[in-house]
C-alpha cells in the first residue's frame, strides 16, 4: 500500500453542510480548494481530526445519496 502524506489543512476554507440548521445542529463541514481531495470534519469539533477522501470517491458517495430512497 502506498503511503500518502497528510495535506496541510491550516487555513482551509471550511463550509457547513447545507442540511445543518441555524441552531447549531449536528453536521459536517467540507473544505474546498484541496486538489484531488475532499477533507471532512465534525462541525462541533473543528479542532479535532479531519478525514480526507479522494475527490472521485466523495463525488460518487454524494451521487449515491442523492439517488437513494429516503428511509
N, CA and C atoms as a LAMMPS dump frame, in Angstrom:
ITEM: TIMESTEP
0
ITEM: NUMBER OF ATOMS
213
ITEM: BOX BOUNDS ff ff ff
-5.0000000000000000e+02 5.0000000000000000e+02
-5.0000000000000000e+02 5.0000000000000000e+02
-5.0000000000000000e+02 5.0000000000000000e+02
ITEM: ATOMS id mol type element x y z
1 1 1 N 0.835 -1.169 0
2 1 2 C 0 0 0
3 1 3 C 0.886 1.24 0
4 2 1 N 0.528 2.196 -0.823
5 2 2 C 1.294 3.433 -0.925
6 2 3 C 0.965 4.353 0.244
7 3 1 N 1.987 4.895 0.855
8 3 2 C 1.793 5.834 1.961
9 3 3 C 1.602 7.237 1.385
10 4 1 N 0.565 7.916 1.864
11 4 2 C 0.239 9.246 1.369
12 4 3 C 0.437 10.239 2.504
13 5 1 N 1.088 11.358 2.203
14 5 2 C 1.3 12.364 3.246
15 5 3 C -0.006 13.095 3.537
16 6 1 N -0.115 13.631 4.737
17 6 2 C -1.308 14.367 5.143
18 6 3 C -1.284 15.765 4.547
19 7 1 N -2.418 16.194 4.023
20 7 2 C -2.461 17.555 3.478
21 7 3 C -2.462 18.573 4.614
22 8 1 N -1.911 19.724 4.358
23 8 2 C -1.936 20.812 5.328
24 8 3 C -3.294 21.491 5.233
25 9 1 N -4.103 21.347 6.288
26 9 2 C -5.446 21.925 6.28
27 9 3 C -5.525 23.238 7.034
28 10 1 N -4.368 23.747 7.489
29 10 2 C -4.359 25.065 8.127
30 10 3 C -4.768 26.104 7.096
31 11 1 N -5.722 26.908 7.437
32 11 2 C -6.193 27.933 6.514
33 11 3 C -7.184 27.43 5.485
34 12 1 N -7.618 26.169 5.623
35 12 2 C -8.6 25.638 4.67
36 12 3 C -9.921 26.391 4.813
37 13 1 N -10.631 26.537 3.717
38 13 2 C -11.925 27.214 3.711
39 13 3 C -13.022 26.177 3.953
40 14 1 N -13.459 26.051 5.205
41 14 2 C -14.475 25.07 5.591
42 14 3 C -15.869 25.648 5.392
43 15 1 N -16.802 24.793 4.965
44 15 2 C -18.207 25.205 4.848
45 15 3 C -19.084 24.106 5.439
46 16 1 N -20.163 24.545 6.094
47 16 2 C -21.08 23.594 6.721
48 16 3 C -22.007 22.986 5.683
49 17 1 N -22.495 21.821 6.03
50 17 2 C -23.485 21.157 5.203
51 17 3 C -24.697 22.054 5.019
52 18 1 N -25.274 22.024 3.849
53 18 2 C -26.487 22.809 3.602
54 18 3 C -27.669 22.268 4.391
55 19 1 N -27.532 21.086 4.968
56 19 2 C -28.595 20.493 5.77
57 19 3 C -28.486 20.839 7.25
58 20 1 N -27.46 21.594 7.655
59 20 2 C -27.361 21.981 9.059
60 20 3 C -28.388 23.068 9.346
61 21 1 N -28.787 23.161 10.596
62 21 2 C -29.773 24.179 10.935
63 21 3 C -29.101 25.341 11.656
64 22 1 N -29.819 26.413 11.82
65 22 2 C -29.268 27.618 12.447
66 22 3 C -29.047 27.453 13.938
67 23 1 N -29.613 26.419 14.543
68 23 2 C -29.469 26.187 15.981
69 23 3 C -28.206 25.382 16.29
70 24 1 N -27.327 25.231 15.318
71 24 2 C -26.089 24.503 15.547
72 24 3 C -26.27 23.001 15.526
73 25 1 N -27.183 22.524 14.685
74 25 2 C -27.454 21.101 14.585
75 25 3 C -26.218 20.31 14.195
76 26 1 N -26.302 19.03 14.439
77 26 2 C -25.189 18.145 14.117
78 26 3 C -24.962 18.141 12.609
79 27 1 N -23.755 18.392 12.205
80 27 2 C -23.463 18.359 10.78
81 27 3 C -21.964 18.216 10.539
82 28 1 N -21.633 18.121 9.297
83 28 2 C -20.243 18.033 8.894
84 28 3 C -19.851 19.308 8.167
85 29 1 N -18.555 19.528 8.112
86 29 2 C -18.003 20.616 7.314
87 29 3 C -17.085 20.009 6.269
88 30 1 N -17.052 20.634 5.12
89 30 2 C -16.232 20.202 3.997
90 30 3 C -15.307 21.353 3.64
91 31 1 N -14.057 21.037 3.34
92 31 2 C -13.109 22.074 2.914
93 31 3 C -12.963 22.03 1.4
94 32 1 N -12.963 23.195 0.805
95 32 2 C -12.774 23.324 -0.643
96 32 3 C -11.335 23.74 -0.933
97 33 1 N -10.922 23.501 -2.154
98 33 2 C -9.638 24.016 -2.613
99 33 3 C -8.432 23.138 -2.337
100 34 1 N -8.64 21.872 -1.967
101 34 2 C -7.521 20.942 -1.776
102 34 3 C -7.512 20.041 -3.013
103 35 1 N -6.574 20.228 -3.922
104 35 2 C -6.593 19.487 -5.188
105 35 3 C -6.645 17.973 -4.993
106 36 1 N -7.669 17.35 -5.596
107 36 2 C -7.798 15.901 -5.599
108 36 3 C -8.345 15.292 -4.319
109 37 1 N -8.569 16.104 -3.282
110 37 2 C -9.05 15.588 -2.001
111 37 3 C -10.249 16.382 -1.508
112 38 1 N -11.062 15.727 -0.697
113 38 2 C -12.171 16.391 -0.028
114 38 3 C -12.032 16.118 1.465
115 39 1 N -11.57 17.11 2.237
116 39 2 C -11.483 16.955 3.688
117 39 3 C -12.853 17.173 4.343
118 40 1 N -13.153 16.346 5.343
119 40 2 C -14.42 16.389 6.063
120 40 3 C -14.108 16.43 7.555
121 41 1 N -14.864 17.226 8.325
122 41 2 C -14.681 17.249 9.774
123 41 3 C -16.025 17.458 10.467
124 42 1 N -16.048 17.189 11.751
125 42 2 C -17.232 17.376 12.584
126 42 3 C -17.321 18.853 12.951
127 43 1 N -18.429 19.491 12.626
128 43 2 C -18.558 20.927 12.891
129 43 3 C -18.563 21.25 14.381
130 44 1 N -18.908 20.27 15.203
131 44 2 C -18.915 20.504 16.65
132 44 3 C -17.507 20.424 17.238
133 45 1 N -16.562 19.9 16.479
134 45 2 C -15.187 19.744 16.954
135 45 3 C -14.224 20.205 15.864
136 46 1 N -14.205 21.503 15.549
137 46 2 C -13.389 21.977 14.422
138 46 3 C -11.887 21.803 14.62
139 47 1 N -11.439 21.635 15.843
140 47 2 C -10.01 21.407 16.078
141 47 3 C -9.672 19.926 16.143
142 48 1 N -10.679 19.077 15.969
143 48 2 C -10.466 17.635 16
144 48 3 C -9.943 17.133 14.666
145 49 1 N -9.935 15.828 14.51
146 49 2 C -9.401 15.244 13.275
147 49 3 C -10.296 15.497 12.073
148 50 1 N -9.694 15.441 10.921
149 50 2 C -10.43 15.542 9.656
150 50 3 C -10.147 14.282 8.852
151 51 1 N -11.139 13.821 8.155
152 51 2 C -10.97 12.708 7.225
153 51 3 C -10.781 13.287 5.838
154 52 1 N -9.972 12.645 5.031
155 52 2 C -9.824 13.095 3.646
156 52 3 C -10.189 11.944 2.719
157 53 1 N -10.906 12.274 1.678
158 53 2 C -11.335 11.298 0.69
159 53 3 C -10.874 11.747 -0.686
160 54 1 N -10.531 10.801 -1.556
161 54 2 C -10.258 11.191 -2.942
162 54 3 C -11.509 11.861 -3.518
163 55 1 N -11.304 12.899 -4.283
164 55 2 C -12.433 13.674 -4.814
165 55 3 C -13.417 12.789 -5.578
166 56 1 N -12.935 11.846 -6.361
167 56 2 C -13.829 10.978 -7.138
168 56 3 C -14.677 10.105 -6.218
169 57 1 N -14.108 9.639 -5.126
170 57 2 C -14.866 8.82 -4.169
171 57 3 C -15.946 9.65 -3.494
172 58 1 N -15.621 10.878 -3.129
173 58 2 C -16.604 11.753 -2.487
174 58 3 C -17.75 12.065 -3.45
175 59 1 N -17.435 12.331 -4.698
176 59 2 C -18.453 12.618 -5.706
177 59 3 C -19.384 11.423 -5.877
178 60 1 N -18.819 10.213 -5.918
179 60 2 C -19.644 9.01 -6.044
180 60 3 C -20.525 8.815 -4.809
181 61 1 N -19.998 9.085 -3.627
182 61 2 C -20.765 8.974 -2.387
183 61 3 C -21.958 9.926 -2.401
184 62 1 N -21.717 11.186 -2.733
185 62 2 C -22.794 12.178 -2.769
186 62 3 C -23.833 11.805 -3.821
187 63 1 N -23.387 11.337 -4.981
188 63 2 C -24.324 10.926 -6.034
189 63 3 C -25.205 9.78 -5.559
190 64 1 N -24.626 8.84 -4.816
191 64 2 C -25.429 7.716 -4.337
192 64 3 C -26.439 8.173 -3.29
193 65 1 N -26.074 9.165 -2.474
194 65 2 C -27.031 9.701 -1.505
195 65 3 C -28.221 10.355 -2.201
196 66 1 N -27.932 11.052 -3.282
197 66 2 C -28.994 11.767 -3.999
198 66 3 C -29.968 10.815 -4.689
199 67 1 N -29.52 9.61 -5.013
200 67 2 C -30.389 8.665 -5.717
201 67 3 C -30.968 7.598 -4.804
202 68 1 N -30.544 7.554 -3.545
203 68 2 C -31.053 6.553 -2.606
204 68 3 C -32.43 6.954 -2.096
205 69 1 N -33.299 5.964 -1.921
206 69 2 C -34.618 6.274 -1.351
207 69 3 C -34.463 6.696 0.113
208 70 1 N -35.291 7.61 0.555
209 70 2 C -35.278 8.062 1.952
210 70 3 C -35.832 6.951 2.828
211 71 1 N -35.194 6.731 3.945
212 71 2 C -35.678 5.699 4.874
213 71 3 C -36.599 6.301 5.903
